[in-house]
Amino acid sequence: MDFLKTWIAAIALFVSFSVQAQSNNTVQGFLRDSLSRPIAGASVHYIAGADTLKTSSTVGGIYTFNNLSASAFKLKVVSLGFEPFEKSYIFAPVEDNRMLVPNIILLGIPNMLEEVVVNGVVTIQVKGDTVEYSTKDLKLREGSVAEDALKKLQGVEVDKDGNVTAQGEQVTRVRINGKDFFGGDVKTATQNLPANIIEKMQIVDDFGDMANLTGNKSGESTKVLNIQIDPKYNEGYATTLRVGGGTEERYQTTGMFMGFKDKSQVSVLGNLNNMNANLFDFNSMGGGARGRQGGGGGRGPGGMFGGSEGITNTGSIGVNIRHDFSDKLKVYGSYSYGRDDNRTLTNSFSEYIGQKLTEESEKNNNSVRANHRFEGNLEWNISDKDYVKFTPQIGFNDNTTDNFSTSKFLSSGSFDNLQELNNGSTATVPRYNFSGLYNHKFNERGRNIFFNFNYDNSVTENEYNQVLERWLTDPGNADRPAAEIYEKTYREVENKSWNAGASVSYIEPLSEKSKLEFTYDFNTNDYDNHNQQNLVESRGSTGTNVLNYKYDYDYAFTTHRLGTSFMFDNDKMKYSLGAAVQPSTLKGDAFSATESAIINRKNFNIIPIARFEYKFSRQSNITFQYSGQSSEPSVSQILPFPESTSETMTTIGNPDLDPEFRHSARVRFRTGDFQKGKSFFAMLRAELTTDKIVSMNRRYLSSGLGNVNEVGYRNESEPVYSINSFYHWGRSLKEKTYNIMYGGGVGFTKNISYINREATGGVFDKNVTNNTNIFQMLFFRYNPSENLEINPGVRYTYNVTKSTLPDFNSQPNTTKIAPSLIGSINITPTTIFGADLSKEFNSGYRDNVNPFIINSYIEQKFMKGQRGTIRFQGFDLLNQQTNINRTVGDILTDSRTNRLARYFMLTFTFKLQKFSGVNPMESNSGPHGGMRPPRM
């Protein structure tokens, strides 16, 4: 009987292959709405007898079915917000067995579209993990950039430093027409792209290339901003040139050119100023098609220039190029160079909790960083079923620092010691990365296989010169003898790291709405490092034994992850359920001149796979997602030998550390009545870390040395966790003339550390610190036209810290209330006046600085088409700019840092746009946009 069944199955399989071999017909068509706009993501069904095939329309509204044999068939189309479509056809090829179906026009369902329509323009659409905003109804002035448009979108916030958050999460990357722009730099795009050429903006919860290709969403998502350029601007250019000078020797020279020609785009940006205005964020390099996995290791310094603290002289230049050779082959990439020279001055007060020891310090830090970055991308749609992407990346950093600090230590209010520390370093960091992916669709039913890989290599070479001079008697007291310790050390560090990984995902459809996925992921991080320090000169120091050291260490962290999940998808609900197993190995060895240690740790984790999405209506949905990730210890945490930067500061690692494992869960809810201008977003995120690596701090006072610190590490048996929430409610009235935005959230974090106050022996006391942060905001915007905008608002932050050790509970909670008012008005059609006022009320800090910042400007447009602009601006008119901050741990520190203070500047800006697709009679066809001036 079994033999007969086998033969029947074999014959049936042979017949099916024979029929398929003769079935090479193709049906293709286009989906449009009533305004002839393409409809993407619609579900298209091909029905022939008892057989049904399913596909989705592309971004251009195209659908395709291959390998068909039936002469008569039916097409059924379903898409949110549109009436279902169904019609029968007879196969009628035009050429090469291909039939082109006449355009299918879908009709919108009245009062059911999940969008806002203002004067015939769709302004908001919710599409799964994407919230899409049209910019056509935004009341923007000529000369606005993408950032100005973002500030008017519901649920989106842009701070004064240009950082963008959406629904409570930071936007980490920017794409233009779906492709990375200057490596994904957020501010590079938002502060330079002219707003008038933008058709729509999309806030996307991005799960990576695999999710975009296969529809399977796993792991953690990141917020990505995708900017769609209006097709009518695909032929032409936009350029901006700006020069300026002011008091306090402030200067600015910037330039921008963006050219569009058919399927090519070229952007060139340049910047030279001393106003803390940087073009590029070099932290964004990395990832490519796969992304660097894991953590730890000894990566060298790099990253973003200066930030908003200190004063920065910066120069940057970059070029971004994209060319579509065809609909199947696309190439894009960028090169960026930046050099900045930052000077930061900091005054701080620290309390070493439980020791009756305080520190008053002044720091003068100077850093000069030069960064090169190249990133390329090649995307090739080999066929309707095969897709390939390659991403090479190259970077090089050359950094020098010169940091000087003076610290005065008081024990029980009396002088203990005074020290001066001068630390200079140089670092070079070459790096290259190569990643790629391949995706193959077996048929239209959803059978799919996906491969990707990544290789990343970097070498960091550091040289440190450190001079420490400590006075053990008060140098300000002439009647006391001087007792002095002097240490001069030289250190060389070479850190080599490489990361390699690959993964495969196979999806097998079970039915029209369900499928199974099988995944395997391999990843390894390898570190090969050398560290050597010599005591060059000393006086009164007894720390030769700990200050002279030399060691080498080589270790690797390797993980294998094998999982399977069941996925279900219908019009109301989507979910994935499954599990994965992840064995991991942490293995290596370390050598010093006299000692050696073997590192060999193995772990095994079982990881649930869970994702759920439910649509209550066309405007409301809720999603739940869980993810888990293992990460290895860092170099300093695992090295078993003492590493002393001075006689009073020593770090000793622990080769027996296990990797941490982090569980993350997130719930997101979105709802609203978009036609009435109502929106509500809420998010709850929780993280729980097992085997958390925590610090073991031995801190004590030593006669003749002052405060001595020794730091070790261990895995914590008690889970460490955090919970964060965010909500945002928005209301727009009278076509967005009046806008109310209210939001906030609560965050809770549990941290654990150990402290011992004895020089030797003693007990390490466990300190559990619970930190609660409450944040609220209320903003109102009055924007009757592009000629007037008023934005009053207020932010409130309350921070509460509680600890299990009584000594740590003596510090007051901190409060910050920050009202603000931002506005601008056209005095005449070509004259604009604007002001930005903000006030802070701080309490709970040692020094409750309450700055009142007033920035203002007046500008005059002139020349044909208002191409020229003269602006006079004043920054920090009351000269109160400062920054106050608190950090809480075993040491509580309140600090103040210098920022740009009062200055006045006069700038001239020339803008020119020319696009062949724009009607010259349009009222808004004048020269818009381009390159926001650095903030006042």
LINQUIWO-V854805 format. One line per field, one symbol per residue. phi: phi as a letter, one per 20 degrees, with the letter a starting at -180 (. if undefined). psi: psi as a letter, one per 40 degrees, with the letter a starting at -180 (. if undefined). A space follows every 50 residues. Layout:
phi->???
psi->???
This chain:
phi->.ffffffffffffffffffffedcecdbacdcefdmefdemfedddccme ecdcbcffgenecbcdldcfecbcdcccbgncffcbbecdfcfeallddd fggedeefegmcfebddclndfdccdcmecdddedfefedffnfdgfffg feefndccefenfdcclncffdbccdlncgdlmngffgefecfgffeeeb ccedeedoffffednedcmeececeddeeggfdecqbcbbcbcabbflmf bbccbbccdcbldcccccccbbaccmddecdffffpomfcnfdmbmncfe froffmmeemdceccbbaccccbefafdcccbrbcccbcccdccdcdbcc defndldccdccccdccccccdbcccbcdcegbfdccccccebcbbdccc cbdccccddcdlndgdaccdcdcdbcbccebbbcbabbccefbffofbcc cbbbcccbcdddcdccccccdecffedfedfeccdcccccccccddbbcc abbcccddfdbfdcbdcdcbcdbbdcccccbbccefbbbmddegfeeebb bcbbbcdcccccbbbdccbcfdbcbccrbcdcfccdbrbccdfccbbddb cccbcddfdbbcccdfbfccbcccbcbcbdcefegffdfedfcdebfdcc dcecfefeffcdeccbdcccbqdffemdbbcbbcccccddlgededddcb ecfncnedccccbbeefefdbbcccbbbdcbdcllmfdcdccarrccccd ccbcccddfbmmdeeeddddddcdccbbcccdbfbfebbcceabccccdc cccfeggedeeffdccdcfbbcbbbefcgcdcdbbcdbcdcdbnefcefc fddcdbbcccebmfmlfdbdcdccdlfelcfbcdbcdcafcecdcccfcg dgbcbdcccccbcbcfedffeffdeffdmolffgff
psi->dddddddddddddddddddddegfihhiaihiaeefiihieihhhhhhbe hhiiiiiadeehihhifididhiihhhhhheiiihhiiihhgidiffhhh hihhhhhihheehgihhhfehhdhhhgbehhhhiedehgiiheiiddddd eehhehhhaeeehhihfeihheihihfeihhfeehdddddedhhdeehdi hhhhgheidddddeehhiaiiihhhhhhhhdefehaihihhhiiiaiffi ihhiihhhhhhbeihhhhhihhifffhidiheeehicbedhhiaaaafii iaaihdaeiahhhihiiihhhhhhdaedhhhiaihihihihhhhhhhihi hgheefhihhihihhhhhhhhihhhihhhhgdaeehhihhhihhihhhii ihhhihhhhhhfeihdihihhhhiiihhgiiiihiiihhhhdaeeehihh iiihhhhihhhihhhhhhhhheiheeheeiihhihhhhihhhhhhhiihi iiiihhhhhdadeiiihhihhhhhhhhhihhhhhhdiiheiefddddhih iiihiihhihhhiiihhihaddihihhaiiigiihhhaiihadeiiihhg hhihihhihhhhhhhdaeehihihhiiihhiiiidddeheihhhdieehh hhaheehiiihhhhihhhhhiigddefhihhihhhihhhifhhiihhhhi hhhedahhhhhaiihhdhihiihiiiihhihhifffdhhhhhaaihihhh ihiihheidiaihhhhhhhhhhhhhiihihhhgdieehhhgiiiihhhhh hhidhddeeehiiiihhgiihhiiihdidehhhiihhiihhiieidgghg ihhhiiihihiaihefdihhhhihhgdefehihhihhhadhhhhihiiih ahiiihihhhihihhdehheeidfeihiihghiii.
